[in-house]
Amino acid sequence: MWGGDEFLLCMECPVDPRPLIDRIHRSLEGDFEGFPLSVSMGVAIAGSDVRDYDELFRRADVALYHKKRGGRSGYVFYSDLDEEERDLLLEGAHTALSGIDRDESDQ
């Protein structure tokens, strides 16, 4: 569990992860004891360009906030964002990590 209503999932997936992410998303949404649940997800994939946990987390966070800005319920892969959008979100204070980064730099 990452935050009050956020969680983090790390997994190895040697095949295209899109069908699996779609299945996970669909399994989490719906009604729970009469309350509608919606789920917004940001997805980042390790590869030759990034293997560092902090960078993967940052990318997933950027994708998540992109999804939330465009409407909740669904998922976005960081790799599907265009470079301008990535830069805008990374430079802005629109992600969960932006507050964490400020706290660490004040110490």
N, CA, C and O of each residue as an XYZ file, in Angstrom:
428
protein
N       0.854     -1.172      0.000
C       0.000      0.000      0.000
C       0.896      1.229      0.000
O       1.790      1.346      0.838
N       0.664      2.143     -0.929
C       1.490      3.340     -1.027
C       0.866      4.494     -0.265
O       1.548      5.133      0.537
N      -0.390      4.777     -0.484
C      -1.066      5.884      0.180
C      -2.432      5.432      0.626
O      -2.756      4.246      0.557
N      -3.242      6.379      1.087
C      -4.570      6.052      1.580
C      -5.420      5.332      0.556
O      -6.168      4.417      0.901
N      -5.315      5.731     -0.690
C      -6.112      5.081     -1.723
C      -5.267      4.728     -2.943
O      -5.784      4.611     -4.054
N      -3.986      4.563     -2.730
C      -3.084      4.202     -3.819
C      -2.324      2.941     -3.449
O      -2.031      2.694     -2.279
N      -2.012      2.151     -4.458
C      -1.175      0.985     -4.217
C      -0.223      0.822     -5.380
O      -0.407      1.400     -6.450
N       0.775      0.039     -5.149
C       1.846     -0.173     -6.116
C       1.961     -1.669     -6.379
O       1.937     -2.480     -5.453
N       2.085     -2.018     -7.649
C       2.252     -3.406     -8.039
C       3.476     -3.497     -8.938
O       3.558     -2.819     -9.962
N       4.420     -4.335     -8.549
C       5.605     -4.596     -9.374
C       5.573     -6.069     -9.746
O       5.336     -6.931     -8.900
N       5.816     -6.347    -11.027
C       5.778     -7.742    -11.450
C       6.648     -7.942    -12.676
O       6.927     -7.005    -13.424
N       7.066     -9.168    -12.864
C       7.756     -9.545    -14.091
C       6.693    -10.004    -15.075
O       5.769    -10.736    -14.720
N       6.838     -9.571    -16.298
C       5.879     -9.960    -17.329
C       6.655    -10.128    -18.632
O       6.917     -9.145    -19.325
N       7.020    -11.348    -18.968
C       7.859    -11.568    -20.150
C       7.110    -11.440    -21.483
O       7.717    -11.589    -22.543
N       5.812    -11.168    -21.444
C       5.006    -11.005    -22.659
C       4.411     -9.599    -22.661
O       4.617     -8.841    -21.714
N       3.683     -9.249    -23.704
C       3.024     -7.952    -23.779
C       2.131     -7.776    -22.552
O       1.224     -8.580    -22.340
N       2.369     -6.738    -21.736
C       1.624     -6.586    -20.489
C       0.221     -6.000    -20.663
O      -0.565     -6.018    -19.715
N      -0.110     -5.487    -21.832
C      -1.400     -4.801    -22.002
C      -2.611     -5.680    -21.678
O      -3.503     -5.213    -20.970
N      -2.691     -6.923    -22.155
C      -3.856     -7.746    -21.778
C      -3.934     -7.994    -20.264
O      -5.024     -8.017    -19.693
N      -2.795     -8.175    -19.632
C      -2.774     -8.401    -18.190
C      -3.210     -7.142    -17.431
O      -3.999     -7.222    -16.490
N      -2.696     -5.994    -17.842
C      -3.090     -4.730    -17.198
C      -4.586     -4.506    -17.373
O      -5.264     -4.075    -16.441
N      -5.097     -4.793    -18.547
C      -6.527     -4.636    -18.796
C      -7.336     -5.546    -17.870
O      -8.342     -5.124    -17.301
N      -6.898     -6.776    -17.725
C      -7.602     -7.726    -16.852
C      -7.548     -7.274    -15.391
O      -8.549     -7.358    -14.680
N      -6.393     -6.800    -14.946
C      -6.264     -6.302    -13.568
C      -7.203     -5.121    -13.367
O      -7.915     -5.049    -12.365
N      -7.202     -4.192    -14.323
C      -8.062     -3.011    -14.196
C      -9.536     -3.408    -14.104
O     -10.253     -2.933    -13.224
N      -9.982     -4.266    -14.998
C     -11.387     -4.695    -14.995
C     -11.753     -5.424    -13.703
O     -12.884     -5.306    -13.231
N     -10.811     -6.177    -13.123
C     -11.114     -6.943    -11.907
C     -11.227     -6.041    -10.677
O     -11.855     -6.423     -9.690
N     -10.629     -4.856    -10.727
C     -10.668     -3.955     -9.579
C     -11.868     -3.011     -9.595
O     -12.260     -2.490     -8.551
N     -12.446     -2.792    -10.758
C     -13.576     -1.876    -10.855
C     -14.892     -2.612    -10.639
O     -14.977     -3.832    -10.780
N     -15.909     -1.840    -10.295
C     -17.234     -2.419    -10.124
C     -17.872     -1.901     -8.856
O     -17.519     -0.831     -8.359
N     -18.803     -2.657     -8.342
C     -19.479     -2.280     -7.093
C     -18.942     -3.123     -5.958
O     -18.675     -4.315     -6.113
N     -18.791     -2.483     -4.819
C     -18.377     -3.167     -3.604
C     -19.380     -2.807     -2.523
O     -19.413     -1.674     -2.043
N     -20.189     -3.772     -2.149
C     -21.231     -3.564     -1.146
C     -22.066     -2.321     -1.461
O     -22.377     -1.524     -0.576
N     -22.421     -2.172     -2.740
C     -23.275     -1.065     -3.151
C     -22.558      0.232     -3.468
O     -23.194      1.209     -3.862
N     -21.258      0.259     -3.305
C     -20.476      1.466     -3.597
C     -19.721      1.268     -4.910
O     -19.011      0.277     -5.082
N     -19.878      2.218     -5.836
C     -19.144      2.076     -7.104
C     -17.656      2.355     -6.897
O     -17.283      3.310     -6.216
N     -16.826      1.527     -7.483
C     -15.376      1.697     -7.413
C     -14.843      1.978     -8.815
O     -15.195      1.291     -9.774
N     -14.002      2.984     -8.919
C     -13.293      3.221    -10.171
C     -11.802      3.208     -9.871
O     -11.376      3.528     -8.761
N     -11.031      2.842    -10.853
C      -9.592      2.696    -10.669
C      -8.871      3.431    -11.791
O      -9.187      3.253    -12.968
N      -7.904      4.255    -11.416
C      -7.023      4.917    -12.370
C      -5.631      4.359    -12.164
O      -5.152      4.270    -11.034
N      -4.976      3.981    -13.258
C      -3.665      3.350    -13.152
C      -2.671      4.012    -14.095
O      -3.008      4.371    -15.223
N      -1.448      4.165    -13.618
C      -0.326      4.577    -14.446
C       0.631      3.408    -14.538
O       0.932      2.773    -13.527
N       1.112      3.114    -15.735
C       1.945      1.933    -15.945
C       3.280      2.331    -16.563
O       3.323      3.070    -17.547
N       4.359      1.841    -15.981
C       5.701      2.051    -16.523
C       6.376      0.688    -16.646
O       6.195     -0.192    -15.806
N       7.143      0.540    -17.695
C       7.789     -0.749    -17.976
C       9.300     -0.572    -17.976
O       9.837      0.335    -18.612
N       9.971     -1.454    -17.253
C      11.436     -1.436    -17.255
C      11.920     -1.913    -18.612
O      11.317     -2.789    -19.233
N      13.007     -1.329    -19.057
C      13.585     -1.719    -20.332
C      15.009     -1.247    -20.403
O      15.615     -0.901    -19.390
N      15.540     -1.235    -21.600
C      16.934     -0.837    -21.765
C      17.154      0.633    -21.426
O      18.266      1.022    -21.070
N      16.100      1.464    -21.533
C      16.260      2.892    -21.247
C      16.153      3.208    -19.764
O      16.642      4.248    -19.324
N      15.519      2.331    -18.977
C      15.397      2.575    -17.535
C      15.225      1.249    -16.801
O      14.407      0.407    -17.171
N      16.016      1.097    -15.758
C      15.896     -0.085    -14.917
C      15.894      0.313    -13.444
O      15.803     -0.549    -12.570
N      15.993      1.598    -13.166
C      16.050      2.125    -11.813
C      14.631      2.221    -11.224
O      13.722      2.737    -11.873
N      14.452      1.723    -10.001
C      13.137      1.732     -9.358
C      12.560      3.138     -9.256
O      11.391      3.346     -9.580
N      13.351      4.098     -8.814
C      12.841      5.457     -8.633
C      12.339      6.042     -9.945
O      11.307      6.713     -9.971
N      13.054      5.796    -11.027
C      12.621      6.301    -12.330
C      11.357      5.580    -12.803
O      10.468      6.213    -13.373
N      11.266      4.296    -12.582
C      10.045      3.571    -12.941
C       8.853      4.106    -12.153
O       7.773      4.311    -12.706
N       9.058      4.325    -10.874
C       7.978      4.855    -10.041
C       7.552      6.237    -10.533
O       6.359      6.524    -10.631
N       8.507      7.072    -10.837
C       8.216      8.426    -11.332
C       7.416      8.350    -12.641
O       6.458      9.100    -12.828
N       7.802      7.464    -13.524
C       7.101      7.342    -14.803
C       5.668      6.839    -14.604
O       4.738      7.347    -15.231
N       5.494      5.857    -13.743
C       4.139      5.371    -13.468
C       3.294      6.471    -12.848
O       2.109      6.597    -13.157
N       3.893      7.261    -11.982
C       3.201      8.372    -11.331
C       2.783      9.430    -12.362
O       1.673      9.959    -12.293
N       3.657      9.732    -13.299
C       3.343     10.693    -14.360
C       2.176     10.171    -15.204
O       1.255     10.921    -15.526
N       2.218      8.894    -15.556
C       1.134      8.305    -16.345
C      -0.181      8.331    -15.571
O      -1.233      8.611    -16.145
N      -0.127      8.042    -14.281
C      -1.321      8.076    -13.442
C      -1.941      9.472    -13.434
O      -3.150      9.617    -13.620
N      -1.130     10.482    -13.223
C      -1.668     11.844    -13.169
C      -2.153     12.318    -14.531
O      -3.059     13.148    -14.609
N      -1.568     11.808    -15.598
C      -2.098     12.097    -16.926
C      -3.513     11.525    -17.031
O      -4.424     12.196    -17.517
N      -3.691     10.294    -16.576
C      -5.010      9.662    -16.620
C      -6.009     10.442    -15.786
O      -7.132     10.679    -16.231
N      -5.623     10.842    -14.590
C      -6.533     11.564    -13.705
C      -6.924     12.915    -14.291
O      -8.058     13.361    -14.113
N      -6.010     13.563    -14.978
C      -6.331     14.846    -15.596
C      -7.308     14.691    -16.747
O      -8.091     15.600    -17.023
N      -7.271     13.557    -17.419
C      -8.133     13.324    -18.577
C      -9.440     12.632    -18.224
O     -10.243     12.344    -19.111
N      -9.661     12.367    -16.975
C     -10.855     11.650    -16.544
C     -10.455     10.363    -15.851
O      -9.561      9.648    -16.305
N     -11.100     10.089    -14.791
C     -10.735      8.915    -14.003
C     -11.246      7.630    -14.638
O     -12.014      7.650    -15.600
N     -10.805      6.533    -14.085
C     -11.190      5.195    -14.493
C     -10.540      4.816    -15.817
O     -10.996      5.202    -16.893
N      -9.489      4.070    -15.704
C      -8.754      3.608    -16.873
C      -7.284      3.498    -16.538
O      -6.891      3.594    -15.375
N      -6.489      3.301    -17.546
C      -5.043      3.206    -17.325
C      -4.321      3.821    -18.507
O      -4.838      3.884    -19.622
N      -3.111      4.272    -18.227
C      -2.267      4.878    -19.258
C      -0.855      4.332    -19.083
O      -0.341      4.252    -17.968
N      -0.245      3.962    -20.186
C       1.155      3.566    -20.193
C       2.008      4.815    -20.394
O       1.717      5.636    -21.264
N       3.043      4.956    -19.603
C       3.957      6.089    -19.745
C       4.482      6.176    -21.172
O       4.619      7.268    -21.723
N       4.771      5.040    -21.759
C       5.329      5.012    -23.117
C       4.355      5.549    -24.166
O       4.773      5.896    -25.271
N       3.067      5.620    -23.836
C       2.076      6.147    -24.772
C       1.938      7.670    -24.707
O       1.285      8.267    -25.563
N       2.547      8.303    -23.699
C       2.486      9.761    -23.590
C       3.490     10.381    -24.551
O       4.580      9.845    -24.750
N       3.121     11.508    -25.146
C       4.103     12.168    -26.008
C       5.112     12.913    -25.135
O       4.846     13.189    -23.965
N       6.242     13.228    -25.698
C       7.359     13.806    -24.947
C       6.975     15.123    -24.273
O       7.393     15.383    -23.145
N       6.189     15.947    -24.947
C       5.784     17.234    -24.379
C       4.947     17.031    -23.113
O       5.137     17.734    -22.120
N       4.033     16.079    -23.152
C       3.193     15.791    -21.991
C       4.035     15.243    -20.838
O       3.832     15.624    -19.685
N       4.971     14.359    -21.143
C       5.854     13.815    -20.101
C       6.610     14.945    -19.407
O       6.656     15.012    -18.179
N       7.202     15.831    -20.207
C       7.986     16.933    -19.650
C       7.122     17.851    -18.804
O       7.538     18.282    -17.728
N       5.923     18.153    -19.282
C       5.014     19.032    -18.552
C       4.690     18.450    -17.191
O       4.735     19.160    -16.186
N       4.364     17.168    -17.145
C       4.018     16.531    -15.884
C       5.229     16.357    -14.981
O       5.122     16.541    -13.769
N       6.378     16.005    -15.548
C       7.581     15.826    -14.732
C       8.043     17.137    -14.109
O       8.535     17.146    -12.981
N       7.892     18.236    -14.827
C       8.340     19.529    -14.319
C       7.328     20.162    -13.378
O       7.688     21.016    -12.569
N       6.070     19.757    -13.472
C       5.019     20.367    -12.670
C       4.930     19.753    -11.295
O       5.634     18.800    -10.961
N       4.055     20.319    -10.518
C       3.809     19.825     -9.160
C       2.532     19.004     -9.152
O       1.744     19.093     -8.211
N       2.316     18.200    -10.198
C       1.060     17.492    -10.347
C       1.155     16.021     -9.991
O       0.212     15.269    -10.236
N       2.248     15.603     -9.429
C       2.399     14.187     -9.136
C       2.643     13.969     -7.655
O       3.036     14.888     -6.936
N       2.407     12.757     -7.211
C       2.640     12.415     -5.806
C       4.096     12.619     -5.443
O       4.399     13.030     -4.323
N       5.001     12.342     -6.365
C       6.431     12.447     -6.069
C       6.901     13.882     -5.914
O       7.918     14.118     -5.262
N       6.204     14.839     -6.482
C       6.675     16.214     -6.392
C       6.741     16.660     -4.931
O       7.676     17.365     -4.552
N       5.786     16.271     -4.118
C       5.823     16.616     -2.698
C       6.913     15.867     -1.963
O       7.564     16.424     -1.079
N       7.119     14.605     -2.318
C       8.171     13.806     -1.701
C       9.530     14.401     -2.033
O      10.391     14.519     -1.161
N       9.726     14.778     -3.299
C      10.999     15.365     -3.717
C      11.289     16.648     -2.948
O      12.425     16.873     -2.531
N      10.286     17.483     -2.756
C      10.488     18.731     -2.004
C      10.891     18.436     -0.564
O      11.793     19.080     -0.029
N      10.224     17.458      0.072
C      10.550     17.094      1.453
C      11.989     16.603      1.568
O      12.687     16.953      2.520
N      12.438     15.795      0.610
C      13.804     15.266      0.659
C      14.830     16.357      0.449
O      15.901     16.324      1.055
N      14.520     17.333     -0.408
C      15.500     18.380     -0.675
C      15.597     19.377      0.465
O      16.583     20.109      0.551
N      14.596     19.429      1.349
C      14.622     20.353      2.484
C      15.468     19.818      3.625
O      15.806     20.566      4.543
N      15.817     18.540      3.589
C      16.540     17.942      4.722
C      18.027     18.199      4.605
O      18.796     17.772      5.466
